[in-house]
């Protein structure tokens, strides 16, 4: 995927992840993009460790992997910050 696709994909995955975790009001567009891209990396690592496919492109499966990773990333930040 190109950089523009990663930004769009990350923004969408980060936005959905933040809505699921209830942090959407405190995150802006930039943070949603960052969380989504980090979430895609985290989700890809977790799914690979479990024997499943990581992020494979711009499709529904990869979007689900990125959303799961975004939720994990937001949860980890909340646990470290004590929020």
ABEGO torsion letter per residue (X at the ends): XBAAAAAAAAAAAAAAAAAAAGAAAABBAAAAAAAAAAAAAAAAAAAAAAGBBBBAEBBAAAAAAAAAAAAAAAAAAAAAAGX
